[in-house]
Amino acid sequence: MCMLNNRTVCTNLYSYKVYLLEMICLYKCNHAALF
């Protein structure tokens, strides 16, 4: 999910208050260069 629209997906997950998925998504977004 994060790969498609990093910030949009992360924001959507945040709005849905999916804490764990949000953290994973934000981690991948912030470290996208490593993946």
KARA-V62587 format. One record per run of one state. SS is the DSSP state (@ for helix, = for strand, . for the rest). FROM is the first residue (numbers start at 1). LEN is the number of residues. If there is no record, write none. Layout:
BEGIN
SS/FROM/LEN + SS/FROM/LEN
END
This chain:
BEGIN
./1/5 + @/6/10 + ./16/3 + @/19/12 + ./31/1 + @/32/3 + ./35/1
END
